[in-house]
Amino acid sequence: MKRIYFIFLFLFFAVYAFAQENDSIIVIQSPAGRLSGLIDIQDLVNEGYNSWENEFKGHWAGLEFGINGFARPDYSMYEPKDNDFMANDLLRSNVLKLNIVQYSKGLQSSRNTIGLVTGLGLSLQSYRLGNNTSIKLDEYGKVQPIPLYFDSNQKSKLSIVYVEVPLIAEFQVPVRNIENRLYFSAGISVARKLASHTKVKYRSDDKKQKLKTPGDFALREYKFAVTARAGYRWVNLFASYDLTPMFDDRRGPKLHPFSAGLRLISF
């Protein structure tokens, strides 16, 4: 009888101890987005384990070089003999852009392939005119051509310096890996004229000479343009078209400048 009693007590305490041990185990349900109830996938992404970069980075800053031209010329306010006096040599009319400040803002919460880009840059535009032609303002403030003859090899151009601020929407497509991206962007830019001058280079007595004439030449103080960009790795192209004519209304021919070129160095 005593043996049965001790066996009963032993079984009771064994069952009690086992029950207490089971009570100390906490069963964790695995909610959506977690692995085994222990690892939160979202936490890993936020802590930088995602292969996507944390911030969107646009393509604006850099050194760019291209050509300048004029679209939709209108000389209706001039005599026929003065038509096309602003006609330029396209391949020798250049633009140099130094885009020194860039700010990028991503528009996605979990990716970094779409965003807005703005910044600040300098645009140095040069238009190669006819060798024997320059421009001036007459007594009414109207742009007029000037015939100049120094030698048979002289060169004439109009140069303008602008400070430029863009607002661009950019779309990026990863190619093969996250770092290599094909991108397309389009937007608008506003620019303010800082300085302008004409220059004629020639030779006199076998010495190089130049006639430089600063002035505003009735050029617009501000201009607005549409711009588009595309690129992949080392190939980066840009193009722009001015929505506003080059000269003030009724003070010069109606010309809409355009530019196109490529980025030489990215910042």
matplotlib code that plots the C-alpha trace (Angstrom):
import matplotlib.pyplot as plt

x = [0.0, 2.8, 4.6, 1.5, 1.2, 4.8, 4.3, 1.2, 3.1, 6.0, 3.7, 1.8, 5.0, 6.3, 3.1, 3.1, 6.7, 6.1, 3.1, 5.1, 7.8, 5.3, 3.8, 7.2, 7.3, 5.9, 4.6, 5.1, 2.8, 4.5, 2.7, 2.9, 6.3, 8.3, 10.4, 9.9, 8.5, 12.1, 13.3, 11.3, 12.0, 11.0, 13.5, 16.2, 15.3, 15.2, 18.6, 20.3, 20.3, 18.3, 20.3, 18.6, 20.3, 18.6, 18.3, 17.4, 20.3, 19.6, 21.8, 22.3, 25.7, 28.6, 30.5, 28.6, 29.5, 27.3, 26.2, 23.8, 21.4, 18.3, 14.9, 11.9, 13.7, 11.4, 12.9, 9.6, 10.4, 13.6, 14.3, 14.8, 18.5, 19.0, 17.2, 19.2, 21.9, 21.9, 22.4, 25.1, 27.6, 26.0, 29.1, 31.1, 28.4, 29.0, 27.5, 29.5, 27.5, 28.9, 26.2, 27.7, 24.8, 22.3, 19.5, 17.5, 14.3, 12.9, 9.2, 8.9, 8.7, 10.4, 12.3, 14.7, 14.1, 11.7, 12.4, 12.8, 16.1, 17.0, 20.2, 22.2, 24.5, 26.3, 25.7, 28.2, 26.7, 28.5, 27.0, 29.4, 28.0, 28.9, 32.6, 31.9, 28.8, 28.3, 25.4, 24.6, 21.7, 20.5, 19.1, 15.7, 17.1, 16.6, 19.2, 20.9, 23.6, 27.1, 29.3, 32.9, 36.0, 39.4, 40.8, 39.7, 40.0, 38.2, 35.7, 32.7, 30.5, 28.0, 28.6, 26.1, 26.5, 23.4, 22.8, 20.4, 18.0, 16.2, 13.2, 13.4, 11.5, 13.8, 13.1, 15.8, 15.9, 18.5, 20.4, 22.0, 22.6, 21.5, 24.5, 24.2, 21.1, 19.5, 17.8, 15.4, 14.5, 12.5, 11.5, 11.9, 14.6, 14.7, 17.8, 19.0, 21.4, 24.6, 26.7, 26.9, 29.3, 30.3, 33.8, 35.5, 39.0, 41.3, 44.9, 46.6, 50.3, 50.6, 49.4, 46.2, 43.7, 40.2, 37.4, 35.3, 32.1, 30.1, 26.3, 22.9, 21.9, 18.2, 18.6, 16.0, 16.9, 15.2, 14.5, 12.5, 13.3, 12.2, 15.0, 15.4, 18.2, 19.1, 22.1, 23.7, 27.0, 29.5, 27.1, 25.0, 23.1, 21.1, 19.0, 17.1, 14.7, 14.0, 10.3, 11.0, 12.6, 16.2, 15.5, 13.0, 9.7, 10.0, 13.6, 15.2, 14.5, 12.3, 14.7, 14.3, 17.7, 18.3, 21.2, 22.3, 25.3, 26.8, 28.2, 32.0, 32.4, 29.8, 30.0]
y = [0.0, 2.4, 1.5, 2.4, 5.7, 6.7, 5.8, 8.0, 10.9, 10.6, 10.6, 13.7, 15.7, 14.7, 15.8, 19.1, 19.8, 19.1, 21.4, 24.2, 23.8, 24.0, 27.1, 28.9, 28.4, 31.4, 30.5, 33.4, 33.7, 34.7, 37.7, 38.7, 40.3, 38.4, 35.3, 32.7, 35.3, 36.5, 38.5, 41.5, 41.9, 45.5, 46.2, 44.7, 47.0, 50.1, 49.2, 49.2, 45.5, 46.4, 46.4, 49.6, 52.8, 54.8, 58.0, 59.0, 60.7, 62.7, 63.6, 67.3, 68.3, 68.2, 69.9, 69.9, 71.0, 71.3, 73.4, 76.3, 77.3, 79.4, 77.9, 79.6, 82.8, 85.8, 88.9, 90.5, 93.8, 94.2, 95.1, 92.1, 93.0, 92.4, 89.1, 86.4, 88.7, 86.5, 83.3, 81.4, 78.6, 75.8, 73.7, 76.7, 78.1, 76.4, 76.2, 75.3, 74.5, 74.3, 72.8, 73.2, 72.6, 69.7, 68.7, 65.5, 64.4, 60.9, 60.4, 56.8, 55.3, 51.9, 52.6, 55.3, 55.3, 58.3, 61.8, 65.5, 67.3, 71.0, 72.9, 75.9, 76.3, 78.7, 78.6, 80.2, 80.5, 81.6, 82.2, 82.4, 85.0, 85.8, 86.7, 90.3, 90.9, 92.1, 93.8, 97.0, 99.0, 101.9, 105.2, 103.5, 100.6, 98.2, 95.5, 96.3, 94.5, 96.2, 95.3, 95.1, 94.5, 94.1, 91.2, 88.2, 85.8, 87.7, 86.0, 87.4, 86.1, 87.0, 85.6, 85.5, 84.2, 83.0, 81.6, 78.7, 76.9, 73.7, 71.7, 68.2, 65.0, 62.0, 58.3, 55.6, 52.0, 49.7, 47.7, 44.4, 45.8, 48.6, 50.8, 50.9, 52.9, 54.1, 57.4, 59.8, 63.2, 66.2, 69.6, 73.3, 75.8, 79.5, 81.5, 85.1, 86.9, 88.0, 89.5, 89.7, 91.0, 90.9, 90.1, 90.3, 88.7, 89.7, 90.2, 93.6, 93.9, 90.1, 90.4, 89.0, 91.7, 91.6, 94.1, 93.3, 95.3, 94.7, 95.5, 94.2, 94.2, 94.1, 90.5, 89.3, 89.5, 86.2, 83.2, 80.0, 76.7, 73.1, 70.6, 66.8, 64.5, 60.8, 58.7, 55.4, 55.2, 57.4, 58.5, 61.5, 63.7, 66.9, 69.2, 72.4, 74.8, 78.3, 79.1, 82.8, 84.6, 85.8, 89.5, 91.8, 92.2, 94.5, 95.2, 92.4, 89.4, 86.7, 83.8, 80.8, 79.4, 75.7, 73.7, 70.0, 68.2, 65.8, 65.8, 65.6, 65.2, 64.2, 65.7]
z = [0.0, 0.9, -2.3, -4.3, -2.4, -3.2, -6.8, -6.9, -5.3, -7.7, -10.7, -9.3, -8.8, -12.3, -14.0, -12.0, -12.8, -16.5, -16.5, -14.9, -17.5, -20.3, -18.8, -19.2, -22.9, -24.9, -28.3, -30.8, -33.7, -36.9, -38.3, -42.0, -42.9, -40.2, -40.5, -37.7, -35.4, -34.7, -37.8, -39.1, -42.8, -42.7, -39.9, -42.1, -45.0, -42.8, -41.3, -44.7, -45.7, -48.8, -52.0, -53.1, -52.1, -49.3, -51.2, -54.8, -56.7, -59.9, -62.8, -63.0, -61.5, -63.8, -66.7, -70.0, -73.5, -76.6, -79.6, -79.9, -82.6, -83.4, -84.1, -85.8, -86.9, -87.6, -89.2, -90.3, -88.6, -90.7, -94.3, -96.6, -96.9, -93.2, -93.1, -91.2, -89.9, -86.7, -88.7, -86.9, -87.6, -85.7, -85.1, -83.9, -81.6, -78.3, -74.8, -71.7, -68.6, -65.1, -62.9, -59.4, -57.0, -57.1, -54.8, -55.3, -53.7, -54.1, -54.7, -53.6, -50.1, -50.9, -54.1, -55.4, -59.1, -59.5, -58.1, -58.6, -59.2, -58.9, -58.5, -59.6, -62.6, -64.9, -68.7, -71.0, -74.5, -77.6, -81.0, -84.0, -86.4, -89.9, -90.0, -91.2, -89.0, -85.5, -83.7, -81.9, -80.6, -82.6, -81.1, -80.6, -78.7, -81.6, -82.5, -85.8, -87.8, -88.1, -91.1, -90.0, -92.2, -90.6, -92.5, -94.5, -91.6, -88.9, -86.6, -84.9, -82.0, -79.4, -75.9, -73.0, -69.4, -67.5, -64.0, -64.3, -62.0, -63.2, -61.9, -63.5, -63.0, -63.4, -64.0, -63.5, -64.7, -63.1, -65.7, -64.5, -61.1, -58.9, -59.5, -63.3, -64.3, -67.5, -66.8, -68.5, -67.3, -68.4, -67.0, -67.1, -66.2, -65.5, -66.2, -65.5, -67.7, -65.9, -68.7, -72.5, -75.1, -78.7, -79.9, -83.2, -83.6, -86.4, -87.4, -87.8, -88.7, -88.2, -84.6, -83.2, -82.2, -80.8, -80.5, -77.4, -76.8, -73.6, -73.5, -73.0, -76.7, -75.8, -74.6, -72.2, -68.5, -67.8, -70.0, -69.6, -71.3, -71.5, -71.1, -71.5, -70.5, -70.9, -70.1, -69.1, -67.3, -69.2, -71.9, -70.8, -73.2, -72.8, -74.9, -74.2, -76.1, -75.0, -74.7, -74.6, -77.6, -77.2, -77.5, -75.9, -77.8, -80.9, -80.2, -82.2, -84.4, -82.9, -82.3, -80.0, -79.0, -78.5, -77.2, -77.3, -76.1, -73.6, -70.1, -69.9, -66.1, -63.4, -59.9]

ax = plt.figure().add_subplot(projection="3d")
ax.plot(x, y, z, "-o")
ax.set_aspect("equal")
plt.show()
